[in-house]
Amino acid sequence: MPTPSLDSLLGRSGMSRRSLLRVTGLGAGAIAAAPLLAACTGADSGSDSGSGTGTVTFGSNGSDEVPKKAYAALMSSAKDAADVDVKINTVAHNDFQNNINNYLKGSPDDVFTWFAGYRMKSYAKQGLVAEIDDVWEKVGSNFSEAFKTASTGDDGKKYFIPLYNYPWGWFYRPSVWKEKGYTEPKTWDELITLAKKMKADGLNPIAFADKDGWPAFGTFDYLNMRINGYQFHVDLMAHKESWEDAKVKKVFDTWKSIFPYQSADSLGRTWQEAAQTVVTKKSGMYLLGSFVGQQWPEGDTDIDFFPFPEIDSTIGADAIEAPIDGFMMSKKGGENKSARKLMEYLATGKAEDVYQAIDSNNVGAAKDADASKYNALQKKSAEVIGAAKNISQFLDRDAEPAFANNAALPAFQQFIKDGNVASVTKSLEAQAKQIYGS
């Protein structure tokens, strides 16, 4: 993806050149392949406890080009908006997620990027993050009840500030589809027919990559919700249902039926590499979150998506995956009044507008975010999310983190290798019993 010039970046974000240089000079570069996350050094959080003005350290998983620049713009804007200087510590996305537990138990940054759902609740329950009820008393009216619920821990306290959410769907290039005469499928049978037609036309039908492990969760989640319904899905994530149930085996059998249409050697490919096969018109469609738009060249609007089609007419297609991303405070950050000021600012539409001026692939969470500036992709995303009856967060957010990372991720990758349904369900159930204690 071409790197935007500094001047074009400034024009889209409304920042001054000096402001951007101030924040990027303080550590916006990614720390690639870090074995452990570590907070930025030089921030005296304790000194801010009285005045509430000063420095805040920010741990970011936004290591890809677009979100990295968007977070830099957002944190720079906090200086003028909230009188807070932010030092950014950017870590490769997967390293950030894989080492979050050690990070929070070590020397974390004051504020850090994270996710709603079980993953938020888990670290709140462990006492590794700061509650922010006082912040929510000031900003709560700017969020819907659904976002409030998603930001609340099991103890009823708030721990999370939503920034945006985004739908998972089947993304494609409309120009390719128009040329080939393809139409958006409404049912699973129509999707299979389309995949066969794409293959006959010389396209790889379904771009797919699972080197990082988590992308495959989206395929399972949607198949499970379309075959067994939303409630069964969330109950399975909580291990109230067995992974060896015939209903779950049917999900894996259905998934296996599209293996011939998914990219070969997917375990050796990142999601970004798979996305490029759609961008370069080698693949016909790709099931991923709308953040996939980050891989399209700047200014390229040849992108669209359709929701995951219906499989069972008695179940329907009114459940979607629309994960919520946002911010949390570490225990250390909870002692820094400047960090709480930053969290208040991050809950505003003004802050979201700065971020989305650069990363325009999501739907803002705050009520006062400026939706009039949404591009066509964002408008459609907002419509799809708004029409959904049920919204899932994603397997690695809806399930116990230890199960998602240590059981589901390698088990799914093994299933992609061998297609053994009995083996994957047996393995997942055995590990779920150990991890969930039931």
C-alpha positions as CSV (number, residue, x, y, z in Angstrom):
1,M,0.0,0.0,0.0
2,P,1.6,3.4,-1.0
3,T,2.7,5.5,1.9
4,P,0.8,8.8,2.0
5,S,3.0,11.9,2.0
6,L,3.2,13.8,5.2
7,D,1.4,16.8,3.7
8,S,-1.5,14.6,2.5
9,L,-1.7,13.0,5.9
10,L,-1.8,16.4,7.6
11,G,-4.6,17.5,5.3
12,R,-6.8,14.6,6.1
13,S,-6.2,14.7,9.9
14,G,-6.4,18.4,10.4
15,M,-3.1,18.3,12.3
16,S,-0.2,20.6,12.0
17,R,3.2,19.3,10.8
18,R,4.7,20.2,14.2
19,S,2.0,18.2,16.0
20,L,2.6,15.1,13.9
21,L,6.3,15.3,14.3
22,R,5.9,15.8,18.1
23,V,4.1,12.5,18.5
24,T,6.0,10.4,16.0
25,G,9.2,11.6,17.5
26,L,8.1,10.1,20.8
27,G,8.0,6.5,19.6
28,A,5.3,5.9,17.1
29,G,7.5,3.4,15.2
30,A,6.6,-0.3,15.6
31,I,8.8,-2.5,17.8
32,A,8.7,-5.5,15.6
33,A,8.6,-9.0,16.9
34,A,9.1,-8.0,20.5
35,P,9.1,-11.0,22.8
36,L,7.4,-9.0,25.5
37,L,5.6,-5.7,25.5
38,A,7.3,-3.0,27.5
39,A,6.0,0.4,28.4
40,C,7.7,3.5,27.0
41,T,10.3,4.9,29.3
42,G,10.6,8.4,30.7
43,A,7.0,9.0,31.6
44,D,6.5,10.1,35.2
45,S,2.9,9.0,35.8
46,G,3.0,9.6,39.5
47,S,3.9,13.3,39.1
48,D,0.6,13.8,37.3
49,S,-1.6,12.6,40.2
50,G,-2.3,16.2,41.4
51,S,-2.8,18.4,38.4
52,G,-4.1,16.0,35.9
53,T,-1.9,17.6,33.2
54,G,1.2,15.9,31.9
55,T,2.4,12.8,30.2
56,V,0.6,9.5,29.4
57,T,2.2,6.4,27.9
58,F,0.1,4.6,25.3
59,G,0.6,1.0,24.2
60,S,-0.7,0.3,20.7
61,N,-1.2,-2.8,18.7
62,G,-1.8,-0.7,15.5
63,S,1.4,-1.7,13.8
64,D,0.0,-1.8,10.2
65,E,0.6,1.4,8.2
66,V,-2.9,2.9,8.3
67,P,-3.8,2.4,12.0
68,K,-0.3,3.3,13.1
69,K,-0.7,6.7,11.4
70,A,-4.3,7.1,12.7
71,Y,-3.2,6.5,16.3
72,A,-0.4,8.9,15.9
73,A,-2.8,11.6,14.7
74,L,-5.3,10.8,17.5
75,M,-2.7,10.9,20.3
76,S,-1.2,14.1,18.9
77,S,-4.6,15.8,18.9
78,A,-4.9,15.0,22.6
79,K,-2.4,17.7,23.4
80,D,-4.6,20.5,22.2
81,A,-7.9,18.9,23.1
82,A,-7.0,17.6,26.6
83,D,-3.7,19.1,27.5
84,V,-2.1,15.7,27.5
85,D,1.2,14.6,26.0
86,V,1.2,11.1,24.8
87,K,4.2,8.8,24.3
88,I,3.3,6.0,21.9
89,N,4.7,2.4,22.2
90,T,3.7,0.5,19.1
91,V,4.2,-3.3,19.1
92,A,3.5,-5.7,16.3
93,H,-0.2,-6.7,16.5
94,N,0.1,-10.4,17.2
95,D,3.0,-9.9,19.6
96,F,0.9,-7.4,21.5
97,Q,-2.0,-9.9,21.8
98,N,0.1,-12.9,22.6
99,N,2.0,-11.2,25.4
100,I,-0.7,-9.1,26.9
101,N,-0.8,-11.1,30.2
102,N,2.9,-10.6,30.9
103,Y,2.6,-7.0,29.7
104,L,-0.1,-6.1,32.3
105,K,1.7,-8.0,35.0
106,G,5.0,-6.2,34.2
107,S,5.5,-2.5,33.4
108,P,2.5,-1.7,31.2
109,D,1.7,1.7,29.6
110,D,-0.9,3.9,31.2
111,V,-3.5,3.4,28.4
112,F,-3.5,0.6,25.8
113,T,-5.5,-0.6,22.9
114,W,-7.7,-3.6,23.5
115,F,-11.0,-5.3,22.8
116,A,-14.5,-5.6,24.3
117,G,-16.0,-8.9,25.3
118,Y,-14.5,-11.8,27.4
119,R,-10.9,-10.5,26.8
120,M,-11.8,-7.2,28.5
121,K,-13.7,-8.9,31.3
122,S,-10.9,-11.5,31.9
123,Y,-8.2,-8.9,32.8
124,A,-10.7,-6.9,34.8
125,K,-11.5,-10.0,36.8
126,Q,-7.8,-10.6,37.4
127,G,-7.4,-7.0,38.7
128,L,-4.8,-6.1,36.1
129,V,-6.6,-3.0,34.8
130,A,-8.1,0.1,36.3
131,E,-11.9,0.7,36.6
132,I,-13.1,3.9,35.0
133,D,-16.5,4.5,36.4
134,D,-15.6,8.1,37.0
135,V,-14.8,8.6,33.3
136,W,-18.1,6.9,32.3
137,E,-20.1,9.2,34.5
138,K,-18.8,12.0,32.3
139,V,-19.0,10.3,28.9
140,G,-21.7,7.7,29.2
141,S,-24.4,9.6,27.5
142,N,-22.3,9.5,24.3
143,F,-22.7,5.8,23.9
144,S,-25.6,3.4,23.2
145,E,-26.6,0.8,25.8
146,A,-25.0,-1.9,23.7
147,F,-21.6,-0.2,24.0
148,K,-22.1,0.4,27.7
149,T,-22.8,-3.2,28.2
150,A,-19.7,-4.2,26.2
151,S,-17.6,-1.9,28.4
152,T,-18.8,-3.4,31.7
153,G,-17.0,-6.1,33.7
154,D,-18.6,-8.9,35.6
155,D,-18.5,-6.8,38.7
156,G,-20.7,-4.1,37.1
157,K,-17.8,-1.6,36.8
158,K,-16.7,0.0,33.5
159,Y,-13.2,-0.8,32.2
160,F,-13.3,0.1,28.5
161,I,-13.8,3.0,26.1
162,P,-15.0,2.0,22.7
163,L,-13.4,3.6,19.7
164,Y,-15.2,1.8,16.8
165,N,-16.6,-1.5,15.6
166,Y,-16.6,-3.1,12.2
167,P,-18.5,-5.9,10.5
168,W,-17.0,-9.1,9.1
169,G,-18.3,-9.9,5.6
170,W,-17.3,-11.1,2.2
171,F,-15.2,-8.3,0.5
172,Y,-14.5,-8.1,-3.2
173,R,-13.7,-5.7,-6.1
174,P,-17.0,-4.6,-7.8
175,S,-15.2,-4.0,-11.1
176,V,-14.1,-7.7,-11.2
177,W,-17.6,-8.8,-10.4
178,K,-19.2,-6.6,-13.0
179,E,-16.8,-7.8,-15.7
180,K,-17.5,-11.4,-14.8
181,G,-21.3,-11.0,-14.3
182,Y,-21.2,-12.1,-10.6
183,T,-24.0,-11.2,-8.2
184,E,-24.0,-11.3,-4.4
185,P,-25.2,-14.6,-3.0
186,K,-28.1,-14.7,-0.6
187,T,-27.7,-18.4,0.4
188,W,-24.9,-20.8,1.1
189,D,-25.8,-22.8,-2.1
190,E,-25.6,-19.6,-4.1
191,L,-22.1,-18.9,-2.6
192,I,-20.9,-22.4,-3.5
193,T,-22.2,-22.0,-7.1
194,L,-20.4,-18.6,-7.3
195,A,-17.2,-20.2,-6.0
196,K,-17.4,-22.8,-8.7
197,K,-17.9,-20.2,-11.4
198,M,-15.0,-18.2,-10.1
199,K,-12.7,-21.2,-10.2
200,A,-13.8,-22.0,-13.8
201,D,-13.0,-18.4,-14.7
202,G,-9.5,-18.8,-13.5
203,L,-9.8,-16.9,-10.2
204,N,-9.0,-18.2,-6.7
205,P,-12.6,-18.1,-5.4
206,I,-12.0,-17.5,-1.7
207,A,-8.9,-15.7,-0.4
208,F,-7.9,-17.3,2.9
209,A,-4.9,-17.0,5.3
210,D,-4.3,-18.3,8.8
211,K,-0.6,-18.0,9.5
212,D,-1.6,-15.9,12.5
213,G,-4.2,-18.3,13.7
214,W,-7.1,-15.9,14.5
215,P,-8.5,-15.2,10.9
216,A,-10.0,-18.8,10.8
217,F,-12.2,-18.0,13.8
218,G,-14.4,-15.7,11.6
219,T,-15.2,-18.6,9.3
220,F,-16.2,-20.9,12.2
221,D,-18.2,-18.2,14.0
222,Y,-20.3,-17.4,11.0
223,L,-20.9,-21.0,10.0
224,N,-21.9,-21.8,13.6
225,M,-24.3,-18.9,13.9
226,R,-25.9,-19.6,10.5
227,I,-26.2,-23.4,11.2
228,N,-27.0,-23.4,14.9
229,G,-28.0,-19.9,15.7
230,Y,-26.6,-17.1,17.8
231,Q,-27.5,-18.4,21.2
232,F,-26.0,-21.8,20.6
233,H,-22.8,-20.0,19.4
234,V,-22.4,-17.9,22.6
235,D,-23.2,-20.9,24.8
236,L,-20.5,-22.9,23.0
237,M,-18.1,-20.0,23.6
238,A,-18.9,-20.2,27.3
239,H,-18.7,-24.1,27.2
240,K,-22.3,-24.5,28.0
241,E,-22.5,-26.7,24.9
242,S,-20.1,-29.5,24.0
243,W,-17.6,-29.2,21.2
244,E,-18.4,-32.8,20.4
245,D,-22.1,-32.1,19.8
246,A,-23.3,-33.2,16.4
247,K,-24.2,-29.6,15.7
248,V,-20.6,-28.5,16.0
249,K,-19.4,-31.4,13.8
250,K,-21.8,-30.2,11.2
251,V,-20.2,-26.8,11.3
252,F,-16.7,-28.3,10.6
253,D,-18.2,-30.6,7.9
254,T,-19.7,-27.6,6.2
255,W,-16.4,-25.7,6.4
256,K,-14.6,-28.6,5.0
257,S,-16.8,-28.5,1.9
258,I,-15.3,-25.1,0.9
259,F,-11.7,-26.2,1.3
260,P,-11.4,-26.7,-2.5
261,Y,-12.3,-23.1,-3.0
262,Q,-10.1,-21.5,-0.3
263,S,-6.5,-20.4,-1.0
264,A,-3.9,-23.2,-0.8
265,D,-1.1,-23.0,1.7
266,S,-3.1,-20.7,3.9
267,L,-1.1,-21.5,7.0
268,G,1.9,-19.9,5.4
269,R,0.2,-16.7,4.5
270,T,-0.8,-13.6,6.5
271,W,-4.2,-11.9,6.2
272,Q,-2.5,-8.9,4.5
273,E,-1.0,-11.2,1.9
274,A,-4.4,-12.8,1.3
275,A,-6.0,-9.4,0.9
276,Q,-3.5,-8.5,-1.7
277,T,-4.8,-11.3,-3.9
278,V,-8.2,-9.6,-4.0
279,V,-6.6,-6.2,-4.5
280,T,-4.6,-7.6,-7.5
281,K,-7.7,-9.3,-8.8
282,K,-6.4,-12.9,-8.4
283,S,-9.0,-13.9,-5.8
284,G,-12.8,-13.3,-6.1
285,M,-13.8,-12.6,-2.4
286,Y,-12.4,-12.6,1.1
287,L,-14.2,-13.2,4.4
288,L,-12.7,-10.7,6.9
289,G,-13.4,-7.6,8.9
290,S,-13.8,-4.2,7.1
291,F,-10.3,-3.3,8.2
292,V,-9.3,-5.3,5.1
293,G,-9.9,-1.9,3.4
294,Q,-6.5,-0.8,4.8
295,Q,-4.9,-3.0,2.1
296,W,-6.5,-1.1,-0.8
297,P,-4.4,1.6,-2.3
298,E,-5.1,5.1,-1.1
299,G,-8.1,6.6,-2.9
300,D,-9.1,3.2,-4.4
301,T,-12.9,2.9,-3.8
302,D,-13.3,-0.3,-5.8
303,I,-14.4,-2.3,-2.7
304,D,-17.7,-3.6,-1.5
305,F,-18.9,-6.5,0.7
306,F,-22.0,-8.7,1.3
307,P,-23.1,-10.2,4.6
308,F,-22.5,-13.9,5.3
309,P,-25.4,-15.7,3.5
310,E,-28.1,-17.8,5.0
311,I,-27.6,-21.5,5.4
312,D,-30.7,-22.6,7.3
313,S,-33.9,-20.6,6.6
314,T,-35.2,-21.4,10.1
315,I,-32.1,-19.7,11.6
316,G,-31.8,-16.8,9.1
317,A,-28.9,-14.4,8.7
318,D,-29.6,-11.7,11.2
319,A,-26.5,-12.3,13.4
320,I,-23.2,-10.7,12.5
321,E,-19.6,-10.5,13.8
322,A,-18.9,-6.8,14.6
323,P,-16.0,-6.7,17.1
324,I,-15.5,-3.6,19.2
325,D,-12.0,-2.1,19.6
326,G,-11.1,0.6,22.0
327,F,-9.0,1.5,25.1
328,M,-8.3,0.3,28.6
329,M,-6.1,1.6,31.5
330,S,-3.6,-0.5,33.3
331,K,-3.5,-0.5,37.1
332,K,-0.6,2.0,36.9
333,G,-2.5,4.2,34.5
334,G,-5.3,4.3,36.9
335,E,-3.1,6.3,39.2
336,N,-2.4,8.9,36.6
337,K,-5.1,11.6,36.3
338,S,-3.8,12.6,32.9
339,A,-4.6,9.1,31.7
340,R,-8.2,9.5,32.9
341,K,-8.3,12.9,31.0
342,L,-7.1,11.1,27.9
343,M,-9.8,8.4,28.3
344,E,-12.4,11.1,28.5
345,Y,-11.1,12.7,25.3
346,L,-11.0,9.3,23.5
347,A,-14.7,8.9,24.2
348,T,-15.6,11.9,22.1
349,G,-16.7,12.1,18.5
350,K,-14.0,14.7,17.9
351,A,-11.4,12.1,18.8
352,E,-13.0,9.4,16.7
353,D,-13.2,11.8,13.7
354,V,-9.4,12.4,13.9
355,Y,-8.8,8.6,13.9
356,Q,-11.2,7.8,11.1
357,A,-10.0,10.6,8.9
358,I,-7.0,8.3,8.3
359,D,-8.4,4.8,9.0
360,S,-11.8,5.1,7.3
361,N,-12.7,1.4,7.5
362,N,-14.7,1.3,10.7
363,V,-17.9,2.7,12.3
364,G,-17.4,5.2,15.1
365,A,-18.8,4.2,18.5
366,A,-19.5,7.7,19.9
367,K,-22.9,9.2,19.2
368,D,-21.4,12.5,18.2
369,A,-18.9,11.1,15.7
370,D,-19.4,12.8,12.3
371,A,-21.1,10.1,10.2
372,S,-21.6,12.6,7.4
373,K,-18.0,12.1,6.4
374,Y,-18.3,8.4,6.1
375,N,-17.3,6.8,2.8
376,A,-19.5,4.3,1.0
377,L,-17.9,1.3,2.8
378,Q,-18.5,2.9,6.3
379,K,-22.1,3.8,5.4
380,K,-22.8,0.2,4.4
381,S,-21.0,-1.1,7.5
382,A,-23.2,1.1,9.7
383,E,-26.3,-0.1,8.0
384,V,-25.4,-3.8,8.3
385,I,-24.5,-3.4,12.0
386,G,-27.7,-1.4,12.6
387,A,-29.9,-4.1,11.0
388,A,-28.4,-7.0,13.0
389,K,-30.5,-8.7,15.6
390,N,-27.5,-10.2,17.3
391,I,-23.8,-9.2,17.3
392,S,-20.9,-11.5,18.2
393,Q,-17.5,-10.2,19.2
394,F,-15.3,-12.9,17.6
395,L,-14.2,-16.3,19.0
396,D,-11.0,-15.0,20.6
397,R,-13.1,-12.3,22.4
398,D,-16.2,-14.2,23.2
399,A,-14.4,-17.3,24.6
400,E,-12.0,-17.6,27.6
401,P,-8.7,-16.2,26.3
402,A,-6.7,-19.3,27.4
403,F,-9.1,-21.5,25.4
404,A,-9.0,-19.3,22.3
405,N,-5.2,-18.9,22.2
406,N,-4.0,-22.3,23.5
407,A,-6.8,-24.7,22.3
408,A,-8.9,-23.3,19.5
409,L,-6.1,-21.6,17.5
410,P,-3.8,-24.6,17.1
411,A,-6.8,-27.0,16.7
412,F,-8.3,-25.0,13.9
413,Q,-4.9,-24.8,12.1
414,Q,-4.6,-28.6,12.4
415,F,-8.1,-29.0,11.0
416,I,-7.1,-26.8,8.0
417,K,-4.2,-29.2,7.5
418,D,-6.0,-32.5,7.8
419,G,-9.8,-31.9,7.7
420,N,-10.3,-34.4,10.5
421,V,-13.7,-33.4,12.1
422,A,-13.7,-36.1,14.8
423,S,-10.2,-35.2,15.9
424,V,-10.7,-31.4,16.1
425,T,-14.0,-31.6,18.0
426,K,-12.6,-34.2,20.5
427,S,-9.5,-32.1,21.1
428,L,-11.4,-28.9,21.6
429,E,-13.9,-30.6,24.0
430,A,-11.1,-32.1,26.1
431,Q,-9.3,-28.8,26.4
432,A,-12.5,-26.9,27.1
433,K,-13.2,-29.1,30.1
434,Q,-9.8,-28.4,31.5
435,I,-9.8,-24.7,30.9
436,Y,-13.4,-24.0,31.8
437,G,-13.4,-26.5,34.6
438,S,-16.6,-28.2,33.4
